[in-house]
Amino acid sequence: MANINPFDSLESRLSNIEKLLLDIYGGAHIKPPDNNPNGLLTVDQAADLLHLSVPTIYGLIHRREISSLKRGRRVYFKKEDLLQYLEAGRRNAQDSLGHKRVSNINTYKKGKS
C-alpha cells in the first residue's frame, strides 16, 4: 500500500485559492445584488453611493444636509434623497465661470479708468 502524502495536493489547492482571492480583490469582484427591496440604504451603502467616507456622511447628517431615517441606533437613507442631494450640488460650469470672468474683467477695467 502506497503512502499518500496529503501535502502533495496542498500546493495546487493553495494556488487555486490564491487565484480566486486575486480575482475577487483584484478588480474582478462583482457587487452582490441589492437585497433591500424597500430602497433603504445603510450608512456604508450611502458612503459608497456618494463616494464619501462614513464620518463625512455622519457630518452631513449632523448638519442636516442630507435626509435620513433613524430606527434605534441605525441610520438609513432613501436612495432618491441621496440622489437629490447630489443634484442640488450640480453647477453649470460654463455659466459660473463665465460670470466670474466677466465680473472680474469689468471690475478690473473700472479700476483702471
ZIJOBEL-V921967 format. One record per residue. N is the residue number from 0. RES is the residue in three letters. NEAR is the number of other ideal C-beta (glycine too) atoms within 8 Angstrom. Layout:
((N/RES/NEAR) (N/RES/NEAR))
This chain:
((0/MET/2) (1/ALA/3) (2/ASN/4) (3/ILE/5) (4/ASN/5) (5/PRO/6) (6/PHE/6) (7/ASP/7) (8/SER/7) (9/LEU/8) (10/GLU/8) (11/SER/7) (12/ARG/8) (13/LEU/8) (14/SER/8) (15/ASN/8) (16/ILE/8) (17/GLU/8) (18/LYS/8) (19/LEU/8) (20/LEU/8) (21/LEU/8) (22/ASP/9) (23/ILE/8) (24/TYR/7) (25/GLY/7) (26/GLY/4) (27/ALA/6) (28/HIS/8) (29/ILE/4) (30/LYS/4) (31/PRO/5) (32/PRO/4) (33/ASP/4) (34/ASN/5) (35/ASN/7) (36/PRO/4) (37/ASN/4) (38/GLY/8) (39/LEU/9) (40/LEU/12) (41/THR/10) (42/VAL/10) (43/ASP/7) (44/GLN/9) (45/ALA/13) (46/ALA/13) (47/ASP/7) (48/LEU/9) (49/LEU/10) (50/HIS/5) (51/LEU/8) (52/SER/6) (53/VAL/9) (54/PRO/6) (55/THR/9) (56/ILE/14) (57/TYR/9) (58/GLY/8) (59/LEU/11) (60/ILE/11) (61/HIS/6) (62/ARG/6) (63/ARG/5) (64/GLU/6) (65/ILE/12) (66/SER/7) (67/SER/9) (68/LEU/9) (69/LYS/7) (70/ARG/5) (71/GLY/4) (72/ARG/2) (73/ARG/7) (74/VAL/9) (75/TYR/11) (76/PHE/16) (77/LYS/11) (78/LYS/9) (79/GLU/7) (80/ASP/11) (81/LEU/14) (82/LEU/8) (83/GLN/8) (84/TYR/13) (85/LEU/9) (86/GLU/7) (87/ALA/6) (88/GLY/6) (89/ARG/6) (90/ARG/6) (91/ASN/6) (92/ALA/6) (93/GLN/6) (94/ASP/8) (95/SER/9) (96/LEU/8) (97/GLY/8) (98/HIS/8) (99/LYS/8) (100/ARG/8) (101/VAL/8) (102/SER/8) (103/ASN/8) (104/ILE/8) (105/ASN/8) (106/THR/8) (107/TYR/8) (108/LYS/8) (109/LYS/7) (110/GLY/6) (111/LYS/5) (112/SER/4))
